[in-house]
């Protein structure tokens, strides 16, 4: 058995095989770099981990759509979600729903949504959520669309929202409150 150094091995390869190996190495490096920012429908921005951005399918002529996800702050400093945008609508807002007496009220959070150090914030129907308005198109189950989240410290991160069914809750189960299907 003959032993070859890396230089000797490379010299024995044809030019076309060297190009294939170099191309594969570049592709592997690019994929590794991409995986650092996103994996399994999750994204990272600084110390923040953004999990499963999703939205619901919208009925015909619906003027708005909601956006949901989890945001985990793995760092030692608080951060804040301060702005949001999406390719499906000219305006994006950060909202919350809360009970005031016997009435559930929805309101924008003009100062953004705090993401405290070491905590996870869930954006879900009936709580914190994003609003996209007015919709440029109807969202259908199975669609995807890009959005951008802007954090006070972590900066901007582009995410892809997956559109689930009209009654989805983000956990693979349907919501029985069909009248809240848009947010």
PyMOL commands that set and color helices and strands:
alter all, ss='L'
color gray80, all
select helices_A, chain A and resi 6-12+15-37+178-180
alter helices_A, ss='H'
color red, helices_A
select strands_A, chain A and resi 38-39+42-45+48-56+64-73+79-86+89-100+103-108+113-115+120-123+129-135+144-151+155-164
alter strands_A, ss='S'
color yellow, strands_A
deselect
rebuild
show_as cartoon
